[in-house]
């Protein structure tokens, strides 16, 4: 798998060091010292993970993180020269996935990135195939199997299901869902997201009162609660 990593840090020496190391691990890397350019890259390049420095020009890492979280759930590790616990807590509360004080070991940072990717299921779905409790979503062929039987989904339904599969166990609000499925001609200011989710539920045979896959998060949106089959196997092995 070619992991895409974006580094947002104005320390040119550090970013070049990280670039060389990540590329030696066969990762694709983009770097920028500008928070605004970093936000643009997240929208256009769609990295798998972001390394974000706290001390930045234009706006600090916390402000940058807030803006990123308005439209993306990309995994983010924050870097800081300050080791204050309050900074770490602030970053985690805003939505960072991990936090590393400078100086740090690049090998440890790489290991942390891999751990975050595993948690976010990016590595799990690296080949474009996601499997959850009898549900198999193939992003390459745009096909879906439920308990071995093919499902006939519209483009909007498939893109929504793929978004859920890429973000399991994460509450997704409607604005985020519309942003991440920008190729779909959503009608503004209506409940078109809810309509697509409702149709998905019907085709998945999902009961909203006892959801197997799609859970309503009242006042926010939805959460995909399907369990990856790799985790089911681990749970059974431990039992």
C-alpha positions as CSV (number, residue, x, y, z in Angstrom):
1,X,0.0,0.0,0.0
2,X,1.2,3.5,-0.8
3,X,0.3,5.6,2.2
4,X,-0.1,9.3,1.5
5,X,1.2,11.6,4.3
6,X,1.0,15.4,4.4
7,X,3.4,17.3,6.6
8,X,2.4,20.8,7.6
9,X,5.4,22.4,9.3
10,X,7.5,25.5,8.5
11,X,10.7,23.8,9.7
12,X,12.3,23.0,6.3
13,X,15.1,20.9,7.8
14,X,12.6,18.7,9.8
15,X,10.2,18.3,6.9
16,X,13.0,17.2,4.6
17,X,14.1,14.7,7.2
18,X,10.6,13.3,7.5
19,X,10.1,13.2,3.8
20,X,13.2,11.2,3.2
21,X,12.3,8.7,6.0
22,X,8.7,8.3,5.0
23,X,9.6,7.8,1.3
24,X,12.2,5.2,2.4
25,X,9.1,3.4,3.9
26,X,7.4,3.6,0.5
27,X,5.0,6.4,1.5
28,X,4.0,9.3,-0.8
29,X,4.8,12.6,0.9
30,X,3.7,16.3,0.4
31,X,5.0,19.1,2.6
32,X,4.1,22.7,3.2
33,X,4.8,25.4,5.8
34,X,1.5,27.1,5.1
35,X,-1.6,26.1,7.0
36,X,-3.8,27.4,4.2
37,X,-2.0,25.5,1.6
38,X,-2.1,22.4,3.8
39,X,-5.9,22.7,4.0
40,X,-6.1,23.0,0.3
41,X,-3.9,19.9,-0.1
42,X,-6.2,17.9,2.2
43,X,-9.2,18.7,0.0
44,X,-7.4,18.0,-3.3
45,X,-4.8,15.4,-2.5
46,X,-6.7,13.5,0.2
47,X,-3.8,12.3,2.3
48,X,-4.2,9.2,4.6
49,X,-2.6,11.0,7.5
50,X,-1.4,14.5,8.4
51,X,1.6,15.5,10.6
52,X,0.7,19.0,11.9
53,X,3.0,21.4,13.8
54,X,1.5,23.5,16.5
55,X,3.7,26.6,15.9
56,X,2.9,27.8,12.4
57,X,2.7,31.1,10.6
58,X,-0.7,32.6,9.6
59,X,-2.5,30.6,12.2
60,X,-1.4,28.1,14.8
61,X,-1.8,24.3,14.6
62,X,-4.9,24.4,16.9
63,X,-6.7,26.8,14.6
64,X,-5.6,24.8,11.6
65,X,-6.9,21.6,13.2
66,X,-10.3,23.2,13.9
67,X,-10.6,24.2,10.2
68,X,-9.6,20.8,9.0
69,X,-12.2,19.1,11.2
70,X,-14.9,21.2,9.7
71,X,-14.6,19.1,6.5
72,X,-12.3,16.1,7.1
73,X,-11.7,13.2,9.6
74,X,-8.2,12.5,8.2
75,X,-6.0,11.1,11.0
76,X,-3.8,13.9,12.4
77,X,-0.7,13.8,14.6
78,X,0.3,17.1,16.2
79,X,4.0,18.1,16.8
80,X,5.1,20.8,19.3
81,X,8.3,22.1,20.9
82,X,6.2,22.7,24.0
83,X,5.6,19.6,26.1
84,X,2.8,21.1,28.2
85,X,0.1,18.7,29.1
86,X,-2.5,21.4,28.5
87,X,-1.4,21.7,24.9
88,X,-1.8,18.0,24.4
89,X,-5.2,17.9,26.0
90,X,-6.3,20.9,23.9
91,X,-5.2,19.2,20.7
92,X,-6.9,15.9,21.6
93,X,-10.1,17.8,22.6
94,X,-10.2,19.6,19.2
95,X,-9.8,16.4,17.3
96,X,-6.2,15.4,16.9
97,X,-5.5,11.6,16.9
98,X,-2.1,11.7,18.6
99,X,0.5,14.2,19.9
100,X,4.3,14.1,19.9
101,X,6.6,16.7,21.6
102,X,9.8,17.8,19.8
103,X,12.5,16.4,19.6
104,X,11.2,13.0,18.7
105,X,12.4,9.8,17.0
106,X,11.3,9.6,13.3
107,X,10.9,5.8,13.7
108,X,8.4,6.3,16.6
109,X,6.5,8.8,14.6
110,X,6.2,6.3,11.7
111,X,5.0,3.6,14.1
112,X,2.4,6.0,15.5
113,X,1.2,6.8,12.0
114,X,0.8,3.1,11.2
115,X,-1.1,2.6,14.5
116,X,-3.5,5.4,13.6
117,X,-4.0,4.1,10.1
118,X,-4.9,0.7,11.5
119,X,-7.4,2.2,13.9
120,X,-9.0,4.2,11.2
121,X,-9.2,1.1,9.0
122,X,-7.2,2.7,6.1
123,X,-4.7,-0.2,6.1
124,X,-7.5,-2.7,6.5
125,X,-9.1,-1.3,3.3
126,X,-5.9,-0.7,1.5
127,X,-6.8,-3.0,-1.4
128,X,-10.1,-1.2,-1.8
129,X,-12.1,-4.0,-0.1
130,X,-13.9,-3.6,3.2
131,X,-15.5,-6.5,5.0
132,X,-17.9,-6.1,8.0
133,X,-20.0,-8.8,9.5
134,X,-21.1,-10.3,6.2
135,X,-20.9,-7.1,4.3
136,X,-18.3,-6.8,1.6
137,X,-17.7,-3.5,-0.2
138,X,-15.3,-3.5,-3.2
139,X,-14.4,0.1,-4.1
140,X,-12.4,-1.1,-7.1
141,X,-15.3,-2.8,-8.9
142,X,-18.0,-0.8,-7.1
143,X,-19.8,-3.9,-6.0
144,X,-21.4,-4.9,-2.7
145,X,-22.2,-8.3,-1.3
146,X,-24.4,-8.9,1.8
147,X,-24.2,-12.4,3.2
148,X,-22.8,-13.5,-0.2
149,X,-25.7,-12.0,-2.2
150,X,-25.0,-9.0,-4.5
151,X,-26.8,-5.7,-3.7
152,X,-28.0,-3.3,-6.5
153,X,-27.0,0.2,-5.3
154,X,-27.3,3.5,-7.0
155,X,-24.1,5.7,-7.3
156,X,-25.2,7.8,-4.4
157,X,-25.9,4.8,-2.3
158,X,-22.6,3.1,-3.1
159,X,-20.6,6.3,-2.4
160,X,-22.3,6.8,0.9
161,X,-21.7,3.2,1.9
162,X,-18.1,3.5,1.0
163,X,-17.8,6.6,3.1
164,X,-19.2,4.7,6.0
165,X,-16.9,1.7,5.4
166,X,-13.9,4.0,5.4
167,X,-15.0,5.6,8.7
168,X,-16.3,2.8,11.0
169,X,-17.3,3.6,14.5
170,X,-17.1,7.4,13.8
171,X,-20.1,9.7,14.1
172,X,-20.4,11.5,10.7
173,X,-22.5,14.7,10.5
174,X,-24.5,15.5,7.4
175,X,-22.3,18.4,6.2
176,X,-19.2,16.1,6.4
177,X,-21.1,13.4,4.5
178,X,-22.1,15.8,1.7
179,X,-18.6,17.2,1.5
180,X,-17.0,13.8,1.2
181,X,-19.4,12.7,-1.6
182,X,-19.0,15.9,-3.6
183,X,-19.5,14.1,-6.9
184,X,-23.2,13.4,-5.9
185,X,-25.7,16.1,-7.0
186,X,-27.1,16.8,-3.6
187,X,-30.0,19.2,-3.4
188,X,-29.2,22.1,-1.0
189,X,-30.9,22.6,2.3
190,X,-32.9,19.4,2.4
191,X,-32.7,16.0,3.8
192,X,-31.3,14.2,0.8
193,X,-28.6,12.6,2.9
194,X,-31.3,11.1,5.1
195,X,-33.1,9.8,2.0
196,X,-30.0,8.0,0.7
197,X,-29.3,6.5,4.2
198,X,-32.9,5.4,4.4
199,X,-32.6,3.6,1.0
200,X,-29.3,2.1,2.1
201,X,-30.9,0.7,5.2
202,X,-33.7,-0.9,3.3
203,X,-31.3,-2.6,0.9
204,X,-29.1,-3.7,3.8
205,X,-32.2,-5.0,5.7
206,X,-31.1,-2.8,8.6
207,X,-33.6,-2.0,11.4
208,X,-32.9,1.5,12.7
209,X,-34.1,0.4,16.2
210,X,-31.6,-2.4,16.3
211,X,-29.0,-1.4,13.7
212,X,-26.6,-4.0,12.3
213,X,-24.7,-1.4,10.2
214,X,-26.1,2.2,10.3
215,X,-26.9,3.9,13.6
216,X,-28.6,7.3,13.8
217,X,-26.8,9.9,16.0
218,X,-29.6,12.2,16.9
219,X,-28.9,15.9,16.2
220,X,-25.7,15.0,14.2
221,X,-26.0,12.4,11.5
222,X,-25.0,8.7,11.4
223,X,-22.4,6.2,12.5
224,X,-21.4,2.9,10.8
225,X,-21.4,0.3,13.5
226,X,-20.4,-2.8,11.5
227,X,-17.5,-4.7,12.9
228,X,-14.5,-5.5,10.6
229,X,-14.2,-9.2,10.1
230,X,-10.5,-9.0,11.2
231,X,-11.6,-7.7,14.6
232,X,-14.3,-10.4,14.9
233,X,-11.6,-13.0,14.3
234,X,-9.4,-11.5,17.0
235,X,-12.3,-11.4,19.4
236,X,-13.2,-15.0,18.8
237,X,-9.5,-16.1,19.2
238,X,-9.3,-14.4,22.6
239,X,-12.6,-15.9,23.8
